Amino acid sequence: MKEIHVLFVDDEQDALSAIERQLRKEIYAVHFVTNGAEALAVMAKKPIHIIVTDMKMPGMDGLTLLRQVKGLYPNTVRLALSAYLQVGHLLPCINTGEIFRYITKPVNLEDLKQALQDAIDYFLVLKDRMSLVLELKEKDGEVRLAMERQKEVEIQLQRLAIIDDVTELYTRRFLPYFLEHQFEQCKRYGNDMSCVMITLDHFKRIDEAHGHEFGDFVLKEFSVRLKMAISSADLGFRYSGGQFLILCPNIALVKAAILGRKIEQFCRCRPFICDGRSITVIVSIGVASYKRHQPQTAEQLVSMAIDHSSVTQQSESIMYECEKEGET
């Protein structure tokens, strides 16, 4: 796979040397520079398929570099090296497609290799899609076959991007990636984190009674309301058919409960209307937080939120209990 070229950018020479030693035996070609200007000069001379840059550098910072790379070389997959304190700043960049993935510093070898492999897979699928587009233009007689292949590639891209095609939220498959990372930060630095589990009550019955098209409309409309309610630092997931999860880094239980109640009111007060049909969707909200419930594992935190989602008006009861205890 030496035809895959990976460029690392970091003003700390020791960090570059450490990465070079760790990746010496990998089958892709690696290149190293110490600033953004050098990176752009290298990319002007040779194809770079993946760029990994530190965020905090003198002169041109990493985000500025990646934005320039996106404009000049849109098919180059962009990754960021970032200290934990910068992660909240990077999440919106991931959501808008400016960054494919971030890797926390100090760099863990296994995390780095996995992120690079994901980026390579993503690039190869993009490359395949571009080839198919050219094939469609050049071979009119094979349009149908090429379109079918392109559709398969689009599905692969969608899976790699880990976005649900109906709601445009993250899929459940992507949850462990963020959940484990945030859970470790809570353990290490004493941060808080909350999970909000939202269940559309009787969604299966709605889907069967009104048809799958109306069911998809409800899911799409609900995801719009969910995105309106959460902040840019929160992460929304479609957990299962009619079940959604919001991961709230650095958010305590009370604020998460307020968020859950806000979403509940969005549904209760605004019917879902499509093609002359109107229904009011009731949701069940479950909330759990790292500090309040003290889960032993990240998965246990999600399980606690699921267990709590069967409690009626849980957000009000949580707020009442926390006010009695002086929690903010």
N, C-alpha and C positions, 0 to 999 in steps of 0.2 A: 504493500500500500504506500510505497515511497512517492507515488504521484500525489498523495495528499500532503499539503504543506501547512504547517501550523506555526504561527508567529506569536512569540511571547514579548510583551512590552512591560518593562518594570525599571524604574530608576535605581533600584537596589541591586547591584551586581551580584551580591551574595545570594539573593533570592533566585536570580536567573541561573546562577551556577548550580544551586541545589536542584532546581527543576531539570536542568540539563543532565545532571547525574541520574536523577530518577527515571528519566525517559530515554536514556541512552540506548536501551535495547528495544524500544518500540519500533513498529514497522512503518511509521509515518515520519516524514522529514520535519525537523524542528529548526526554527530560526529564532534569534534573540537580539533585541535592541533595547536601548535604555530610555527612549523618549518618543513622543508622538511624531515628531518631524522625521526621525529615522524610520519609523514604521511606515509612514506614507511614502517615503523614498523607496523602501524595499518593495512595497506593493506596486509601485509604478514600474518596477523592473521585472518582477516575476509574479506569477499567480499565487496568491495566498488564499487558501480555502477556509481556514479558521484563524481568528485572531483572539488572543487572550491578553487582556491588559489590566494592569493595576489601575485603580480609580484615582488614587491620590498621588499625583506626580507634579513636579515643578513645570512651569510653562503650560503646555497643553495637558489638561487633565484627561483621565481615561474616558469619561462620558463624552467630552467634546470630540476626542479621537474616534470613538465608536460611531458617533453621529456623522462625522465626515466619511468614515468608511461605509456607512449605510448608504450615503448619497453617491459615493464614487464607485463602490463595489457592492451592490445590493445582495449579491449571492454569497458573499463571504459571511460565514456564521460567526456571530460576535458573542464573546464571553467576557465576564468581568471578574477580576480578583478584588475582593473587598473584605475589609475588617467588619466584624459583626455590627458595629455602630452605624455603618453605612448601608446595611441591608434594607432598612425601611425606605431609604432614598431610591434604592434600585428596583423595588417591587413594581412601581408604576412603569418603569422603563421596560420590564419584562412584559407587563400587560399590554403595552403599546407596540411591542415588537422591536424596540431598539436594542434589547439584549436578549439573547437566547437563554442564557443560564448564568448564574453567579456562583463563584467558588469562594468560600470564606478563607481568610488568612488568620493564623498560619496555615499553609496549604497541607491538607491531608492527601497522601499519595493515592489512596484508593478512590477518594472523592474526585481528585483531579483526573485520574484515568477514566472513571465512569463518565464524567462530564465531557471529556474529549471524545469518548466513544459515541455518546449520544449526539454530539455535534457532528461527528463524521457521518453517522447514519442519516442525520437530517440533511447534510449537504449532498450525500449521494442520491437521496430521494429527490431533492431539488434538481440535481443534475439530470436525473432520469426524466423528470417532468419537462425540463427545457428541451431535451432531445425529442420527446414525444410531440411537443408543440411544433418543432421544425419538421418532424416527420409528417404531421398533419398538413403542413403547408406544401410539402414537396410531393406527397403521394396521395393525390385525390382519390385514387381507386381503393385505398386502404383506410379511408376516413373512419369507417365504423369500428374497425379493429383497433385503430390508434386511439379513438375516443374511449373505448372500453378500457384499454390499458391506462389511459390518462386518469380515468375515474378510479382505477385501482390505486394509482399513485397518490391521488388526492386523499383517498381514505388512509393511506399510509402516513401522509403528511399530517392529517388530522389527528391520528393516533400519536404521532411523534410530538406534535404540539400540545397534545393532551387537553384538547378543548372539546366539550360536549357539543355535538352538531345541532341539537335542538335548542338548548338554553344558552350556548356560548359561555358557559361557566367551565371551570376546571372539572375534569372527570375525577371519579374516586381513585383512579389509578395514580394520579398525581399527588394525592393527599399525603402519603407517607413521606414524600420528599421534603415537603415543608414542615409537616407535623414533627418528625423526628428531630429536625434541625432546631425548631423553636423549643421543643421540649428540653433538649440538651442545654440550650441557652438559659432556660428557666432554672435548671438544676445548677448550672455553673455560676450564673450571675444573680440569682435570686429574682429574676423577672417574673411577671405574671403572664398568663395566657388563658384565654377563654375559648370555649367551643359553643356555638349556638346551633342546635339541631332543630330543623324546621320540617314538620311533616304536613303535607296537604291532606287534610282529613278526607277519607272516602274518595281519594283520587281515582282508584281503580273503578269505582262505581260511576264516577263522572265520565271516565274514558269509555266505559261500556255503554252507558246510556246515551251519550251524545256523539260518539264516534271518535276515532283516533285523531282526526284532524282538529277537532275541537279540543281534545286532550292536549295535543301539542301546542295549540294556541294558549291554553291555560299555563302550560309550563313556560312558554316563551314570555308571556305577559308577567308571570310571577317573577321570572329572572330579571326582567326590567325593573320591577319594583324593588327587588332585593338589591340590585346594583345602585339604585337611587338611595337606599338606606345606609349602605356600608361606606366606609372611608377607603381611600386609595391604598392604605396599608393593610386592610382586611382582605381575606381571600375567600371567595365563594366557590363552592363545589356542588355539583349535582351528585348526591351520595347514592341514590337509587332512584327507582321510578318516580315517585312523588315525594322524595325526601332530599333535603338540602342541608348542607353544613357550612357554617361560616367560621373560619379560623381567625381569631382576633389577637394578634401579638400585642403584648404589653397592655392588655385591657383586663380590668378586674371584673368580678362577677356582677356587681351592680350595673356597670355600664353595659355589659353584655346583655343583661336582662332588659335594660331599657331599649337596646337595639332590637331584641326579640319582640318586645311589645310594639315597637314602632312598625315592624314588618307585619305583625298581626293586625294592627289597625289599618295598614295599607290595604290589606285584603278584606277586612270586615266592612270598611266604609266605602270601598270602590268595587262594585260588581265587575265580573269578567264578561264582556259583551262582544259577541262575534256572530255575524250573519243572523241577526234578530234574536239570538239566544242570549240570555243573561242569567248568570248564577253568581251567588256569593260563596266564596271559598273560605272555609274556616281552617285555621292552621293550629297545630299543637307545637308549642315551643319548649325545648329542653336546653338548659344552660349548665355548664360545668366549668370550673376554673382550676388552674394549677394550685394556687395558694389556698383556696377555700376547701377543695375536695382532696388535695394531696394524693393524686394518683401515682401508682408505682411505675407505670409505663405510659407512653403516649397513646397507645391503643385504649388503655383503660380510661383515659380522659374522654375519648369519644364515646366509649360505652356508657360512661356516667351521663353524658348529655343525652344519649338515646334513652336511657332508663328514665331520665327526668322528663322527657317529652310527653309522657302520658299524664303528667300532673297538670290539672286544669289551673289556668291563671298562675302559672309558676312564677312569671316575672314579678307579679305583685307580691307574692309570698316571699320571694328572695329579697326584694327591696325592703319589705317590712322587717325581716330577720336581720338584715345587715344594718338597718338604721338602729335597731335595738342594741346591736353590738358595737355601734360606732364605726362601722366599715364605710369607706368612701370609694 
